[in-house]
Amino acid sequence: MAPYQGATPESNTKQASYDLSSAGVPTPGVTYSSKDAAAAFDEILTVSEVLAIAGPLIGA
């Protein structure tokens, strides 16, 4: 499957306004690479992206 190319980039390292690649966020003394932080959670989909995927299934 092709990588996600949607509205929120895969390079995103922030969640709930915290940059997960910064030292001590969320665990003091632990540092994550930008690659690890970006892979830690799924990117959100916009309404138009959801409808493009699921629209045919729900008749939208």
Backbone bond lengths (Angstrom), bond angles and torsions (degrees), N, CA, C in turn:
res aa  C-N    CA-C-N  psi(-1)  N-CA   C-N-CA  omega(-1)  CA-C   N-CA-C  phi
1 M - - - 1.443 - - 1.532 108.39 -
2 A 1.304 115.97 139.96 1.463 120.91 179.70 1.528 110.85 -68.38
3 P 1.333 117.19 148.81 1.462 119.67 177.66 1.521 111.13 -62.40
4 Y 1.309 115.67 151.27 1.467 122.25 177.72 1.525 109.93 -59.44
5 Q 1.319 116.35 130.23 1.461 121.81 -179.81 1.528 110.66 -123.61
6 G 1.314 117.28 33.02 1.454 121.49 -173.56 1.515 115.00 -85.05
7 A 1.325 114.54 -160.20 1.456 122.62 -172.82 1.529 113.25 -67.31
8 T 1.320 118.20 -34.18 1.465 121.53 179.79 1.520 108.29 -99.99
9 P 1.324 118.31 118.55 1.463 119.94 -175.07 1.527 113.29 -67.05
10 E 1.319 116.00 148.73 1.465 122.04 177.32 1.521 111.62 -64.99
11 S 1.317 117.82 -17.20 1.458 121.23 -178.97 1.526 112.54 -82.10
12 N 1.318 117.51 0.47 1.457 121.76 -179.89 1.532 110.56 -59.82
13 T 1.338 117.14 127.03 1.467 121.07 179.28 1.527 111.57 -115.78
14 K 1.344 117.11 6.48 1.464 119.95 -177.96 1.519 111.15 -106.23
15 Q 1.310 114.85 141.39 1.457 121.90 174.34 1.519 106.58 -141.78
16 A 1.336 116.04 128.94 1.465 121.84 -177.01 1.524 110.57 53.02
17 S 1.301 116.92 40.78 1.469 127.37 178.22 1.535 114.65 68.93
18 Y 1.320 118.65 4.03 1.467 122.15 176.40 1.519 110.07 -96.98
19 D 1.327 116.45 132.22 1.457 120.17 175.04 1.524 107.47 -84.25
20 L 1.325 116.22 108.62 1.460 121.26 -174.95 1.524 113.46 -68.51
21 S 1.334 117.46 -13.30 1.458 119.22 178.55 1.528 111.55 -88.56
22 S 1.336 117.66 0.78 1.465 121.46 177.20 1.522 109.98 -84.52
23 A 1.304 116.43 144.12 1.466 121.12 179.98 1.519 110.76 -60.51
24 G 1.311 115.74 132.20 1.458 121.10 175.46 1.505 115.61 85.58
25 V 1.329 117.93 2.26 1.463 120.21 178.18 1.513 107.89 -115.66
26 P 1.282 121.80 120.25 1.461 127.65 -1.27 1.527 113.88 -89.72
27 T 1.334 118.40 -5.59 1.463 120.97 -176.44 1.522 110.08 -111.67
28 P 1.330 118.61 117.88 1.466 120.40 179.22 1.531 111.67 -54.13
29 G 1.333 115.65 134.83 1.456 121.02 177.93 1.515 114.92 84.82
30 V 1.335 117.63 -2.18 1.464 121.28 -179.27 1.524 108.61 -114.28
31 T 1.317 115.83 130.66 1.460 121.53 178.23 1.523 108.96 -117.10
32 Y 1.319 116.17 134.02 1.462 122.14 177.18 1.519 108.69 -111.03
33 S 1.323 117.20 144.52 1.460 119.80 175.82 1.527 108.90 -71.81
34 S 1.319 115.65 161.64 1.467 119.58 177.62 1.523 110.75 -60.43
35 K 1.338 116.70 -36.37 1.465 121.32 179.21 1.528 110.65 -64.51
36 D 1.344 117.08 -44.32 1.461 120.59 178.15 1.524 111.14 -64.78
37 A 1.328 116.81 -42.37 1.464 120.65 -179.34 1.527 110.87 -64.10
38 A 1.321 117.12 -40.95 1.463 120.64 -179.63 1.525 111.50 -66.72
39 A 1.324 117.08 -30.23 1.464 120.98 -178.82 1.528 113.15 -86.92
40 A 1.324 117.33 -4.57 1.458 121.21 -172.29 1.523 114.28 -74.44
41 F 1.300 118.00 -17.50 1.461 120.26 -177.94 1.516 109.81 -151.62
42 D 1.317 116.19 158.40 1.455 121.41 178.45 1.520 109.92 -82.95
43 E 1.311 115.02 146.14 1.449 120.28 177.03 1.523 109.59 -76.55
44 I 1.323 115.33 147.84 1.461 119.74 179.03 1.523 109.87 -73.50
45 L 1.314 116.14 153.82 1.457 121.88 175.48 1.515 109.10 -104.87
46 T 1.330 116.17 143.68 1.459 120.49 174.36 1.529 108.27 -78.01
47 V 1.322 116.46 165.66 1.467 120.86 178.72 1.525 110.16 -59.09
48 S 1.327 117.43 -42.28 1.465 119.53 -179.46 1.523 111.79 -64.87
49 E 1.337 117.62 -35.10 1.467 120.77 177.40 1.529 110.84 -67.31
50 V 1.313 116.48 -41.20 1.489 120.45 178.55 1.527 109.51 -63.74
51 L 1.315 117.62 -45.34 1.463 120.26 -179.82 1.521 112.20 -65.54
52 A 1.326 117.50 -34.27 1.459 120.35 177.86 1.533 110.52 -65.17
53 I 1.323 116.14 -34.95 1.464 120.45 -179.33 1.520 111.83 -82.74
54 A 1.330 116.32 -48.85 1.464 121.05 -171.64 1.519 113.81 -98.99
55 G 1.317 117.98 -14.03 1.451 121.07 -176.85 1.513 115.17 -49.40
56 P 1.340 118.74 -48.88 1.460 119.43 178.97 1.528 113.36 -61.50
57 L 1.328 116.79 -28.08 1.459 120.21 -179.25 1.519 112.98 -77.37
58 I 1.347 115.93 -28.48 1.462 119.56 -177.15 1.519 112.83 -107.76
59 G 1.335 116.77 1.06 1.460 120.88 178.39 1.510 113.67 75.28
60 A 1.312 117.35 25.67 1.474 121.40 -179.11 1.518 110.70 -82.28
